[in-house]
Amino acid sequence: MIGIEISIRIGTEKRKEFLQSFDMFSHIHNERKQCLERTLLENVTAPNRFLWVERWDSEDALVEYMNSDRFNALMGVVDALGKLEDLRVVESVSAEDWPK
């Protein structure tokens, strides 16, 4: 499985709008079910610093998504409401596949 992790810092005054945007992006229909998971985590020691995590079923699906208008809209929201600190493409390993 492959995914992206986006580190974002949001101003206090934009927090509510950012959370609403995450909710909106989370409910966008994914016809082919290629996005397996979309999660938003907040750093408890640094309020308004978030990690947006998406897991995709294949690298091709992720590349297609990252070249889409939907991803460009997401990056526009991040730019308008906060500051992009980092964006990483990550490979996930299942706990079942982890060496014992």
C-alpha positions as CSV (number, residue, x, y, z in Angstrom):
1,M,0.0,0.0,0.0
2,I,1.2,3.5,-0.7
3,G,0.1,6.9,0.5
4,I,0.8,10.5,1.2
5,E,1.4,12.3,4.5
6,I,0.9,16.1,4.4
7,S,2.1,18.1,7.4
8,I,0.2,21.4,7.8
9,R,0.2,24.3,10.2
10,I,-3.1,26.2,10.4
11,G,-3.6,29.6,12.0
12,T,-6.0,29.5,15.0
13,E,-8.5,31.8,13.2
14,K,-8.6,29.3,10.2
15,R,-9.0,26.1,12.3
16,K,-12.7,25.7,11.9
17,E,-12.6,26.3,8.2
18,F,-9.8,23.8,7.8
19,L,-11.6,21.1,9.7
20,Q,-14.7,21.7,7.6
21,S,-12.6,21.4,4.4
22,F,-11.2,18.0,5.6
23,D,-14.8,16.9,6.2
24,M,-15.7,18.0,2.7
25,F,-12.7,16.3,1.1
26,S,-13.4,13.1,3.1
27,H,-16.9,12.8,1.7
28,I,-15.9,13.1,-2.0
29,H,-17.0,10.0,-3.7
30,N,-14.2,7.7,-4.8
31,E,-15.9,5.7,-7.6
32,R,-13.2,3.1,-7.9
33,K,-12.5,2.8,-4.1
34,Q,-8.8,3.4,-4.7
35,C,-8.4,5.7,-1.7
36,L,-8.5,3.2,1.1
37,E,-8.2,5.6,4.0
38,R,-8.2,9.4,4.7
39,T,-7.3,10.5,8.2
40,L,-6.5,13.8,9.9
41,L,-4.3,13.8,13.0
42,E,-3.5,16.7,15.3
43,N,-0.3,17.1,17.2
44,V,-1.5,17.3,20.8
45,T,1.6,19.2,21.9
46,A,1.4,21.8,19.1
47,P,-2.3,22.8,18.5
48,N,-3.2,23.6,14.9
49,R,-0.4,21.4,13.5
50,F,-2.0,18.5,11.5
51,L,-1.0,15.4,9.6
52,W,-3.3,14.6,6.7
53,V,-2.8,10.9,5.8
54,E,-4.2,9.1,2.8
55,R,-3.6,5.5,1.9
56,W,-4.1,4.3,-1.7
57,D,-4.4,0.8,-3.2
58,S,-1.7,1.4,-5.9
59,E,1.1,3.8,-6.9
60,D,-0.8,4.3,-10.2
61,A,-3.9,5.4,-8.4
62,L,-1.9,7.8,-6.2
63,V,-0.1,9.3,-9.1
64,E,-3.4,9.8,-11.0
65,Y,-4.9,11.5,-7.9
66,M,-1.9,13.7,-7.4
67,N,-2.2,14.9,-11.0
68,S,-6.0,15.6,-10.6
69,D,-8.0,18.8,-10.1
70,R,-9.2,17.4,-6.7
71,F,-5.6,17.2,-5.4
72,N,-4.8,20.7,-6.7
73,A,-7.9,21.9,-4.9
74,L,-6.7,20.3,-1.7
75,M,-3.3,22.0,-2.1
76,G,-5.1,25.3,-2.7
77,V,-7.1,24.9,0.5
78,V,-3.9,24.2,2.4
79,D,-2.2,27.2,0.9
80,A,-5.2,29.5,1.6
81,L,-5.7,28.4,5.2
82,G,-2.3,27.6,6.5
83,K,1.2,26.6,5.6
84,L,2.4,23.3,4.0
85,E,5.3,22.1,6.1
86,D,6.0,18.8,4.4
87,L,4.4,16.4,1.8
88,R,5.7,12.8,1.7
89,V,4.9,9.8,-0.4
90,V,5.1,6.8,1.9
91,E,4.9,3.0,1.6
92,S,2.9,1.2,4.2
93,V,3.7,-2.2,5.6
94,S,1.0,-4.2,7.3
95,A,1.6,-5.5,10.8
96,E,0.9,-9.0,9.4
97,D,3.8,-8.6,7.0
98,W,6.2,-7.3,9.6
99,P,9.1,-9.6,10.5
100,K,8.6,-11.4,13.9
